[in-house]
């Protein structure tokens, strides 16, 4: 077995072990409330960072104004609890119209 195969096997075993730890330790380990709050906040920060990099960058540079405008459209509609299909279609339409108008 070559080095790539060994790495894939090691990562697969590590992933399986990591997933097994949760059910195995459930109820045995109590996580403090502060740590749970920080984990929740960390998840939100990570999602916002992924959204920001996906919305604002393309190939290592600024993506132009059309894409952030589409994301802003989606955020506003989601804030007002519009149906998911409406949010996606409105964001795509806003982005497409701005690009057709020549806005990056």
C-alpha positions in Angstrom: 0.0 0.0 0.0 1.4 3.4 -1.0 1.5 6.5 1.2 -1.7 7.9 -0.3 -3.6 4.7 0.6 -2.2 4.8 4.2 -3.3 8.5 4.6 -6.8 7.7 3.3 -7.1 4.8 5.7 -5.8 6.9 8.6 -8.2 9.7 7.9 -11.1 7.3 7.5 -10.3 5.6 10.8 -9.9 9.0 12.5 -13.2 10.2 11.1 -14.9 7.1 12.3 -13.3 7.3 15.8 -14.3 11.0 16.0 -17.9 10.2 15.2 -17.9 7.3 17.6 -16.8 9.5 20.5 -20.1 11.4 20.7 -22.4 8.5 21.3 -19.9 6.7 23.4 -19.4 9.7 25.8 -23.0 10.9 25.7 -24.2 11.3 29.3 -20.8 10.6 30.8 -19.2 14.0 30.2 -20.9 17.2 31.1 -19.9 20.2 29.0 -20.1 23.5 30.9 -22.7 26.0 29.7 -20.0 28.6 28.8 -18.3 26.1 26.5 -21.6 25.3 24.8 -22.3 29.0 24.3 -18.8 29.4 22.8 -19.3 26.4 20.5 -22.6 27.9 19.2 -21.0 31.3 18.7 -18.1 29.7 16.9 -20.4 27.8 14.5 -22.2 31.1 13.7 -18.9 32.9 13.1 -17.6 30.1 10.9 -20.8 30.2 8.8 -20.6 34.0 8.4 -17.0 33.8 7.4 -17.8 31.2 4.7 -20.7 33.3 3.5 -18.5 36.4 3.3 -15.7 34.7 1.4 -18.2 33.0 -1.0 -20.1 36.3 -1.5 -17.2 38.7 -1.8 -14.3 36.8 -3.5 -13.7 35.0 -6.7 -10.3 33.6 -7.8 -8.6 35.4 -4.9 -10.0 38.8 -5.7 -13.1 40.9 -5.3 -16.1 39.3 -7.1 -17.7 42.6 -8.1 -20.9 44.2 -6.8 -23.5 42.0 -8.4 -22.8 39.0 -6.2 -22.9 40.8 -2.9 -26.1 42.6 -4.0 -27.7 39.2 -4.7 -26.6 37.9 -1.3 -28.0 41.1 0.3 -31.3 40.5 -1.5 -31.4 36.9 -0.1 -30.6 38.1 3.4 -33.4 40.7 3.4 -35.9 38.2 2.0 -34.8 35.5 4.5 -35.1 38.1 7.3 -38.7 38.6 6.4 -39.2 34.8 6.2 -39.9 34.5 2.5 -40.1 31.0 1.2 -36.7 29.4 0.3 -37.5 29.2 -3.4 -38.4 32.9 -3.5 -35.2 33.8 -1.7 -33.0 31.8 -4.2 -34.8 33.0 -7.3 -34.8 36.7 -6.2 -31.1 36.6 -5.3 -30.3 34.9 -8.7 -32.5 37.4 -10.5 -30.9 40.4 -8.8 -27.4 39.2 -9.5 -28.3 38.4 -13.2 -29.9 41.8 -13.8 -27.0 43.6 -12.3 -24.5 41.6 -14.4 -26.6 42.2 -17.5 -26.6 45.9 -16.7 -22.8 45.8 -16.6 -22.3 46.0 -12.9 -19.5 43.7 -12.1 
